[in-house]
Amino acid sequence: MSEGLMKMWVALSSIGLMFIAVFSIMFSRSKLSGIIQVIVSIFAWLCMITAGILILIVVLSGPVKG
């Protein structure tokens, strides 16, 4: 697998993590309460932080040669 294709999959997976984070935080705020809400919110934040780190790695690694 080429480096460009690998970077594409990493970026796509981080976008997926962002969608999971958004929908889980919306679900936890509207439907849940108590400790379950806190757990789902922490999961959403972890997904968002992971996605941000992955996107940062893809962007800072620069363009792919050839």
PDB file of N, CA, C and O in Angstrom:
ATOM      1  N   MET A   1       0.854  -1.177   0.000  1.00  0.00           N
ATOM      2  CA  MET A   1       0.000   0.000   0.000  1.00  0.00           C
ATOM      3  C   MET A   1       0.900   1.240   0.000  1.00  0.00           C
ATOM      4  O   MET A   1       1.857   1.324   0.769  1.00  0.00           O
ATOM      5  N   SER A   2       0.584   2.183  -0.858  1.00  0.00           N
ATOM      6  CA  SER A   2       1.408   3.376  -0.973  1.00  0.00           C
ATOM      7  C   SER A   2       1.193   4.309   0.225  1.00  0.00           C
ATOM      8  O   SER A   2       0.219   4.188   0.968  1.00  0.00           O
ATOM      9  N   GLU A   3       2.131   5.237   0.382  1.00  0.00           N
ATOM     10  CA  GLU A   3       2.061   6.166   1.510  1.00  0.00           C
ATOM     11  C   GLU A   3       0.838   7.082   1.396  1.00  0.00           C
ATOM     12  O   GLU A   3       0.188   7.393   2.395  1.00  0.00           O
ATOM     13  N   GLY A   4       0.536   7.509   0.167  1.00  0.00           N
ATOM     14  CA  GLY A   4      -0.628   8.373  -0.036  1.00  0.00           C
ATOM     15  C   GLY A   4      -1.931   7.676   0.303  1.00  0.00           C
ATOM     16  O   GLY A   4      -2.828   8.273   0.899  1.00  0.00           O
ATOM     17  N   LEU A   5      -2.034   6.399  -0.081  1.00  0.00           N
ATOM     18  CA  LEU A   5      -3.246   5.641   0.225  1.00  0.00           C
ATOM     19  C   LEU A   5      -3.381   5.410   1.722  1.00  0.00           C
ATOM     20  O   LEU A   5      -4.484   5.444   2.268  1.00  0.00           O
ATOM     21  N   MET A   6      -2.259   5.177   2.377  1.00  0.00           N
ATOM     22  CA  MET A   6      -2.283   4.983   3.825  1.00  0.00           C
ATOM     23  C   MET A   6      -2.736   6.260   4.540  1.00  0.00           C
ATOM     24  O   MET A   6      -3.528   6.204   5.480  1.00  0.00           O
ATOM     25  N   LYS A   7      -2.226   7.409   4.086  1.00  0.00           N
ATOM     26  CA  LYS A   7      -2.645   8.673   4.683  1.00  0.00           C
ATOM     27  C   LYS A   7      -4.126   8.932   4.443  1.00  0.00           C
ATOM     28  O   LYS A   7      -4.805   9.499   5.300  1.00  0.00           O
ATOM     29  N   MET A   8      -4.635   8.515   3.275  1.00  0.00           N
ATOM     30  CA  MET A   8      -6.052   8.683   2.986  1.00  0.00           C
ATOM     31  C   MET A   8      -6.900   7.879   3.970  1.00  0.00           C
ATOM     32  O   MET A   8      -7.903   8.383   4.474  1.00  0.00           O
ATOM     33  N   TRP A   9      -6.508   6.632   4.250  1.00  0.00           N
ATOM     34  CA  TRP A   9      -7.277   5.799   5.172  1.00  0.00           C
ATOM     35  C   TRP A   9      -7.217   6.339   6.600  1.00  0.00           C
ATOM     36  O   TRP A   9      -8.204   6.272   7.332  1.00  0.00           O
ATOM     37  N   VAL A  10      -6.069   6.872   6.993  1.00  0.00           N
ATOM     38  CA  VAL A  10      -5.954   7.457   8.333  1.00  0.00           C
ATOM     39  C   VAL A  10      -6.863   8.676   8.449  1.00  0.00           C
ATOM     40  O   VAL A  10      -7.557   8.844   9.452  1.00  0.00           O
ATOM     41  N   ALA A  11      -6.859   9.530   7.417  1.00  0.00           N
ATOM     42  CA  ALA A  11      -7.725  10.716   7.438  1.00  0.00           C
ATOM     43  C   ALA A  11      -9.201  10.324   7.423  1.00  0.00           C
ATOM     44  O   ALA A  11     -10.014  10.928   8.123  1.00  0.00           O
ATOM     45  N   LEU A  12      -9.543   9.324   6.633  1.00  0.00           N
ATOM     46  CA  LEU A  12     -10.938   8.872   6.570  1.00  0.00           C
ATOM     47  C   LEU A  12     -11.392   8.269   7.898  1.00  0.00           C
ATOM     48  O   LEU A  12     -12.528   8.476   8.323  1.00  0.00           O
ATOM     49  N   SER A  13     -10.509   7.531   8.543  1.00  0.00           N
ATOM     50  CA  SER A  13     -10.888   6.960   9.840  1.00  0.00           C
ATOM     51  C   SER A  13     -11.032   8.045  10.905  1.00  0.00           C
ATOM     52  O   SER A  13     -11.873   7.928  11.797  1.00  0.00           O
ATOM     53  N   SER A  14     -10.228   9.087  10.822  1.00  0.00           N
ATOM     54  CA  SER A  14     -10.378  10.168  11.790  1.00  0.00           C
ATOM     55  C   SER A  14     -11.666  10.953  11.555  1.00  0.00           C
ATOM     56  O   SER A  14     -12.281  11.426  12.511  1.00  0.00           O
ATOM     57  N   ILE A  15     -12.078  11.097  10.306  1.00  0.00           N
ATOM     58  CA  ILE A  15     -13.371  11.722  10.023  1.00  0.00           C
ATOM     59  C   ILE A  15     -14.502  10.860  10.592  1.00  0.00           C
ATOM     60  O   ILE A  15     -15.468  11.385  11.146  1.00  0.00           O
ATOM     61  N   GLY A  16     -14.379   9.544  10.454  1.00  0.00           N
ATOM     62  CA  GLY A  16     -15.358   8.641  11.043  1.00  0.00           C
ATOM     63  C   GLY A  16     -15.416   8.759  12.558  1.00  0.00           C
ATOM     64  O   GLY A  16     -16.495   8.724  13.149  1.00  0.00           O
ATOM     65  N   LEU A  17     -14.246   8.899  13.187  1.00  0.00           N
ATOM     66  CA  LEU A  17     -14.218   9.095  14.640  1.00  0.00           C
ATOM     67  C   LEU A  17     -14.905  10.393  15.041  1.00  0.00           C
ATOM     68  O   LEU A  17     -15.562  10.458  16.080  1.00  0.00           O
ATOM     69  N   MET A  18     -14.754  11.422  14.219  1.00  0.00           N
ATOM     70  CA  MET A  18     -15.435  12.690  14.515  1.00  0.00           C
ATOM     71  C   MET A  18     -16.950  12.536  14.441  1.00  0.00           C
ATOM     72  O   MET A  18     -17.669  13.071  15.285  1.00  0.00           O
ATOM     73  N   PHE A  19     -17.442  11.807  13.433  1.00  0.00           N
ATOM     74  CA  PHE A  19     -18.881  11.567  13.340  1.00  0.00           C
ATOM     75  C   PHE A  19     -19.387  10.767  14.531  1.00  0.00           C
ATOM     76  O   PHE A  19     -20.446  11.072  15.080  1.00  0.00           O
ATOM     77  N   ILE A  20     -18.636   9.746  14.934  1.00  0.00           N
ATOM     78  CA  ILE A  20     -19.024   8.961  16.112  1.00  0.00           C
ATOM     79  C   ILE A  20     -19.078   9.846  17.348  1.00  0.00           C
ATOM     80  O   ILE A  20     -19.991   9.727  18.165  1.00  0.00           O
ATOM     81  N   ALA A  21     -18.103  10.728  17.483  1.00  0.00           N
ATOM     82  CA  ALA A  21     -18.068  11.624  18.642  1.00  0.00           C
ATOM     83  C   ALA A  21     -19.265  12.560  18.653  1.00  0.00           C
ATOM     84  O   ALA A  21     -19.891  12.761  19.694  1.00  0.00           O
ATOM     85  N   VAL A  22     -19.584  13.132  17.504  1.00  0.00           N
ATOM     86  CA  VAL A  22     -20.707  14.073  17.437  1.00  0.00           C
ATOM     87  C   VAL A  22     -22.024  13.377  17.768  1.00  0.00           C
ATOM     88  O   VAL A  22     -22.813  13.883  18.567  1.00  0.00           O
ATOM     89  N   PHE A  23     -22.261  12.223  17.157  1.00  0.00           N
ATOM     90  CA  PHE A  23     -23.531  11.542  17.409  1.00  0.00           C
ATOM     91  C   PHE A  23     -23.626  10.984  18.823  1.00  0.00           C
ATOM     92  O   PHE A  23     -24.713  10.961  19.399  1.00  0.00           O
ATOM     93  N   SER A  24     -22.516  10.535  19.392  1.00  0.00           N
ATOM     94  CA  SER A  24     -22.587  10.017  20.756  1.00  0.00           C
ATOM     95  C   SER A  24     -22.784  11.145  21.767  1.00  0.00           C
ATOM     96  O   SER A  24     -23.469  10.948  22.770  1.00  0.00           O
ATOM     97  N   ILE A  25     -22.205  12.315  21.531  1.00  0.00           N
ATOM     98  CA  ILE A  25     -22.432  13.416  22.467  1.00  0.00           C
ATOM     99  C   ILE A  25     -23.863  13.937  22.348  1.00  0.00           C
ATOM    100  O   ILE A  25     -24.466  14.315  23.352  1.00  0.00           O
ATOM    101  N   MET A  26     -24.409  13.960  21.139  1.00  0.00           N
ATOM    102  CA  MET A  26     -25.807  14.368  20.974  1.00  0.00           C
ATOM    103  C   MET A  26     -26.740  13.366  21.664  1.00  0.00           C
ATOM    104  O   MET A  26     -27.705  13.757  22.321  1.00  0.00           O
ATOM    105  N   PHE A  27     -26.444  12.083  21.508  1.00  0.00           N
ATOM    106  CA  PHE A  27     -27.267  11.051  22.140  1.00  0.00           C
ATOM    107  C   PHE A  27     -27.172  11.130  23.659  1.00  0.00           C
ATOM    108  O   PHE A  27     -28.179  11.005  24.355  1.00  0.00           O
ATOM    109  N   SER A  28     -25.973  11.334  24.169  1.00  0.00           N
ATOM    110  CA  SER A  28     -25.823  11.355  25.625  1.00  0.00           C
ATOM    111  C   SER A  28     -26.498  12.567  26.251  1.00  0.00           C
ATOM    112  O   SER A  28     -27.019  12.482  27.362  1.00  0.00           O
ATOM    113  N   ARG A  29     -26.493  13.688  25.552  1.00  0.00           N
ATOM    114  CA  ARG A  29     -27.125  14.884  26.123  1.00  0.00           C
ATOM    115  C   ARG A  29     -28.642  14.849  26.025  1.00  0.00           C
ATOM    116  O   ARG A  29     -29.324  15.445  26.858  1.00  0.00           O
ATOM    117  N   SER A  30     -29.185  14.162  25.023  1.00  0.00           N
ATOM    118  CA  SER A  30     -30.636  14.193  24.850  1.00  0.00           C
ATOM    119  C   SER A  30     -31.353  13.002  25.484  1.00  0.00           C
ATOM    120  O   SER A  30     -32.488  13.145  25.939  1.00  0.00           O
ATOM    121  N   LYS A  31     -30.717  11.834  25.525  1.00  0.00           N
ATOM    122  CA  LYS A  31     -31.434  10.626  25.956  1.00  0.00           C
ATOM    123  C   LYS A  31     -30.940  10.019  27.259  1.00  0.00           C
ATOM    124  O   LYS A  31     -31.679   9.278  27.908  1.00  0.00           O
ATOM    125  N   LEU A  32     -29.723  10.312  27.652  1.00  0.00           N
ATOM    126  CA  LEU A  32     -29.146   9.628  28.809  1.00  0.00           C
ATOM    127  C   LEU A  32     -29.053  10.548  30.016  1.00  0.00           C
ATOM    128  O   LEU A  32     -29.177  11.767  29.899  1.00  0.00           O
ATOM    129  N   SER A  33     -28.833   9.944  31.175  1.00  0.00           N
ATOM    130  CA  SER A  33     -28.605  10.717  32.396  1.00  0.00           C
ATOM    131  C   SER A  33     -27.772   9.876  33.352  1.00  0.00           C
ATOM    132  O   SER A  33     -27.690   8.654  33.229  1.00  0.00           O
ATOM    133  N   GLY A  34     -27.171  10.551  34.286  1.00  0.00           N
ATOM    134  CA  GLY A  34     -26.396   9.861  35.308  1.00  0.00           C
ATOM    135  C   GLY A  34     -25.018   9.446  34.829  1.00  0.00           C
ATOM    136  O   GLY A  34     -24.401  10.111  33.997  1.00  0.00           O
ATOM    137  N   ILE A  35     -24.552   8.338  35.371  1.00  0.00           N
ATOM    138  CA  ILE A  35     -23.202   7.862  35.093  1.00  0.00           C
ATOM    139  C   ILE A  35     -23.050   7.395  33.652  1.00  0.00           C
ATOM    140  O   ILE A  35     -21.964   7.500  33.081  1.00  0.00           O
ATOM    141  N   ILE A  36     -24.122   6.883  33.059  1.00  0.00           N
ATOM    142  CA  ILE A  36     -24.064   6.450  31.656  1.00  0.00           C
ATOM    143  C   ILE A  36     -23.797   7.648  30.746  1.00  0.00           C
ATOM    144  O   ILE A  36     -23.050   7.534  29.774  1.00  0.00           O
ATOM    145  N   GLN A  37     -24.400   8.787  31.055  1.00  0.00           N
ATOM    146  CA  GLN A  37     -24.169   9.994  30.272  1.00  0.00           C
ATOM    147  C   GLN A  37     -22.704  10.423  30.360  1.00  0.00           C
ATOM    148  O   GLN A  37     -22.114  10.833  29.361  1.00  0.00           O
ATOM    149  N   VAL A  38     -22.130  10.329  31.534  1.00  0.00           N
ATOM    150  CA  VAL A  38     -20.726  10.699  31.727  1.00  0.00           C
ATOM    151  C   VAL A  38     -19.815   9.757  30.947  1.00  0.00           C
ATOM    152  O   VAL A  38     -18.855  10.202  30.318  1.00  0.00           O
ATOM    153  N   ILE A  39     -20.108   8.469  30.985  1.00  0.00           N
ATOM    154  CA  ILE A  39     -19.285   7.488  30.281  1.00  0.00           C
ATOM    155  C   ILE A  39     -19.337   7.723  28.771  1.00  0.00           C
ATOM    156  O   ILE A  39     -18.302   7.699  28.104  1.00  0.00           O
ATOM    157  N   VAL A  40     -20.524   7.947  28.235  1.00  0.00           N
ATOM    158  CA  VAL A  40     -20.664   8.187  26.795  1.00  0.00           C
ATOM    159  C   VAL A  40     -20.006   9.502  26.403  1.00  0.00           C
ATOM    160  O   VAL A  40     -19.411   9.596  25.329  1.00  0.00           O
ATOM    161  N   SER A  41     -20.100  10.507  27.245  1.00  0.00           N
ATOM    162  CA  SER A  41     -19.445  11.786  26.965  1.00  0.00           C
ATOM    163  C   SER A  41     -17.931  11.653  26.969  1.00  0.00           C
ATOM    164  O   SER A  41     -17.258  12.237  26.119  1.00  0.00           O
ATOM    165  N   ILE A  42     -17.390  10.900  27.906  1.00  0.00           N
ATOM    166  CA  ILE A  42     -15.941  10.666  27.941  1.00  0.00           C
ATOM    167  C   ILE A  42     -15.501   9.904  26.698  1.00  0.00           C
ATOM    168  O   ILE A  42     -14.457  10.206  26.121  1.00  0.00           O
ATOM    169  N   PHE A  43     -16.294   8.916  26.280  1.00  0.00           N
ATOM    170  CA  PHE A  43     -16.000   8.182  25.051  1.00  0.00           C
ATOM    171  C   PHE A  43     -15.989   9.122  23.845  1.00  0.00           C
ATOM    172  O   PHE A  43     -15.127   9.008  22.974  1.00  0.00           O
ATOM    173  N   ALA A  44     -16.945  10.049  23.796  1.00  0.00           N
ATOM    174  CA  ALA A  44     -17.005  11.003  22.689  1.00  0.00           C
ATOM    175  C   ALA A  44     -15.784  11.912  22.680  1.00  0.00           C
ATOM    176  O   ALA A  44     -15.219  12.187  21.621  1.00  0.00           O
ATOM    177  N   TRP A  45     -15.377  12.376  23.853  1.00  0.00           N
ATOM    178  CA  TRP A  45     -14.190  13.232  23.922  1.00  0.00           C
ATOM    179  C   TRP A  45     -12.935  12.477  23.520  1.00  0.00           C
ATOM    180  O   TRP A  45     -12.071  13.036  22.844  1.00  0.00           O
ATOM    181  N   LEU A  46     -12.821  11.230  23.918  1.00  0.00           N
ATOM    182  CA  LEU A  46     -11.668  10.431  23.522  1.00  0.00           C
ATOM    183  C   LEU A  46     -11.627  10.215  22.012  1.00  0.00           C
ATOM    184  O   LEU A  46     -10.558  10.256  21.403  1.00  0.00           O
ATOM    185  N   CYS A  47     -12.792   9.986  21.412  1.00  0.00           N
ATOM    186  CA  CYS A  47     -12.858   9.854  19.950  1.00  0.00           C
ATOM    187  C   CYS A  47     -12.432  11.149  19.273  1.00  0.00           C
ATOM    188  O   CYS A  47     -11.695  11.118  18.288  1.00  0.00           O
ATOM    189  N   MET A  48     -12.882  12.272  19.783  1.00  0.00           N
ATOM    190  CA  MET A  48     -12.552  13.560  19.175  1.00  0.00           C
ATOM    191  C   MET A  48     -11.065  13.895  19.334  1.00  0.00           C
ATOM    192  O   MET A  48     -10.447  14.416  18.406  1.00  0.00           O
ATOM    193  N   ILE A  49     -10.502  13.605  20.480  1.00  0.00           N
ATOM    194  CA  ILE A  49      -9.079  13.861  20.694  1.00  0.00           C
ATOM    195  C   ILE A  49      -8.228  12.964  19.794  1.00  0.00           C
ATOM    196  O   ILE A  49      -7.252  13.424  19.201  1.00  0.00           O
ATOM    197  N   THR A  50      -8.598  11.683  19.693  1.00  0.00           N
ATOM    198  CA  THR A  50      -7.883  10.765  18.813  1.00  0.00           C
ATOM    199  C   THR A  50      -7.963  11.212  17.362  1.00  0.00           C
ATOM    200  O   THR A  50      -6.967  11.175  16.640  1.00  0.00           O
ATOM    201  N   ALA A  51      -9.146  11.634  16.936  1.00  0.00           N
ATOM    202  CA  ALA A  51      -9.308  12.111  15.565  1.00  0.00           C
ATOM    203  C   ALA A  51      -8.471  13.353  15.309  1.00  0.00           C
ATOM    204  O   ALA A  51      -7.877  13.485  14.240  1.00  0.00           O
ATOM    205  N   GLY A  52      -8.416  14.254  16.257  1.00  0.00           N
ATOM    206  CA  GLY A  52      -7.607  15.453  16.106  1.00  0.00           C
ATOM    207  C   GLY A  52      -6.129  15.146  15.991  1.00  0.00           C
ATOM    208  O   GLY A  52      -5.425  15.753  15.183  1.00  0.00           O
ATOM    209  N   ILE A  53      -5.654  14.208  16.792  1.00  0.00           N
ATOM    210  CA  ILE A  53      -4.240  13.824  16.729  1.00  0.00           C
ATOM    211  C   ILE A  53      -3.927  13.173  15.383  1.00  0.00           C
ATOM    212  O   ILE A  53      -2.889  13.454  14.784  1.00  0.00           O
ATOM    213  N   LEU A  54      -4.819  12.304  14.907  1.00  0.00           N
ATOM    214  CA  LEU A  54      -4.595  11.655  13.614  1.00  0.00           C
ATOM    215  C   LEU A  54      -4.584  12.658  12.465  1.00  0.00           C
ATOM    216  O   LEU A  54      -3.735  12.571  11.578  1.00  0.00           O
ATOM    217  N   ILE A  55      -5.504  13.597  12.471  1.00  0.00           N
ATOM    218  CA  ILE A  55      -5.535  14.616  11.423  1.00  0.00           C
ATOM    219  C   ILE A  55      -4.284  15.481  11.496  1.00  0.00           C
ATOM    220  O   ILE A  55      -3.725  15.850  10.463  1.00  0.00           O
ATOM    221  N   LEU A  56      -3.848  15.803  12.688  1.00  0.00           N
ATOM    222  CA  LEU A  56      -2.633  16.600  12.862  1.00  0.00           C
ATOM    223  C   LEU A  56      -1.412  15.867  12.291  1.00  0.00           C
ATOM    224  O   LEU A  56      -0.557  16.488  11.658  1.00  0.00           O
ATOM    225  N   ILE A  57      -1.333  14.584  12.507  1.00  0.00           N
ATOM    226  CA  ILE A  57      -0.243  13.784  11.957  1.00  0.00           C
ATOM    227  C   ILE A  57      -0.285  13.782  10.434  1.00  0.00           C
ATOM    228  O   ILE A  57       0.750  13.931   9.784  1.00  0.00           O
ATOM    229  N   VAL A  58      -1.468  13.616   9.863  1.00  0.00           N
ATOM    230  CA  VAL A  58      -1.604  13.591   8.404  1.00  0.00           C
ATOM    231  C   VAL A  58      -1.224  14.948   7.817  1.00  0.00           C
ATOM    232  O   VAL A  58      -0.518  15.007   6.810  1.00  0.00           O
ATOM    233  N   VAL A  59      -1.674  16.014   8.419  1.00  0.00           N
ATOM    234  CA  VAL A  59      -1.407  17.346   7.877  1.00  0.00           C
ATOM    235  C   VAL A  59       0.075  17.713   8.018  1.00  0.00           C
ATOM    236  O   VAL A  59       0.672  18.242   7.081  1.00  0.00           O
ATOM    237  N   LEU A  60       0.661  17.438   9.167  1.00  0.00           N
ATOM    238  CA  LEU A  60       2.039  17.833   9.395  1.00  0.00           C
ATOM    239  C   LEU A  60       3.058  16.931   8.698  1.00  0.00           C
ATOM    240  O   LEU A  60       4.231  17.291   8.603  1.00  0.00           O
ATOM    241  N   SER A  61       2.630  15.770   8.213  1.00  0.00           N
ATOM    242  CA  SER A  61       3.571  14.892   7.528  1.00  0.00           C
ATOM    243  C   SER A  61       3.881  15.373   6.113  1.00  0.00           C
ATOM    244  O   SER A  61       4.829  14.895   5.489  1.00  0.00           O
ATOM    245  N   GLY A  62       3.100  16.300   5.611  1.00  0.00           N
ATOM    246  CA  GLY A  62       3.403  16.905   4.323  1.00  0.00           C
ATOM    247  C   GLY A  62       2.896  16.111   3.140  1.00  0.00           C
ATOM    248  O   GLY A  62       2.245  15.078   3.297  1.00  0.00           O
ATOM    249  N   PRO A  63       3.201  16.604   1.960  1.00  0.00           N
ATOM    250  CA  PRO A  63       2.732  15.940   0.747  1.00  0.00           C
ATOM    251  C   PRO A  63       3.487  14.640   0.475  1.00  0.00           C
ATOM    252  O   PRO A  63       4.589  14.420   0.977  1.00  0.00           O
ATOM    253  N   VAL A  64       2.861  13.794  -0.330  1.00  0.00           N
ATOM    254  CA  VAL A  64       3.437  12.503  -0.678  1.00  0.00           C
ATOM    255  C   VAL A  64       4.172  12.639  -2.006  1.00  0.00           C
ATOM    256  O   VAL A  64       3.685  13.304  -2.921  1.00  0.00           O
ATOM    257  N   LYS A  65       5.326  12.021  -2.115  1.00  0.00           N
ATOM    258  CA  LYS A  65       6.097  12.058  -3.357  1.00  0.00           C
ATOM    259  C   LYS A  65       5.623  10.965  -4.298  1.00  0.00           C
ATOM    260  O   LYS A  65       5.567   9.792  -3.929  1.00  0.00           O
ATOM    261  N   GLY A  66       5.289  11.355  -5.494  1.00  0.00           N
ATOM    262  CA  GLY A  66       5.031  10.458  -6.580  1.00  0.00           C
ATOM    263  C   GLY A  66       3.908   9.562  -6.544  1.00  0.00           C
ATOM    264  O   GLY A  66       3.699   8.796  -7.485  1.00  0.00           O
TER     265      GLY A  66
END
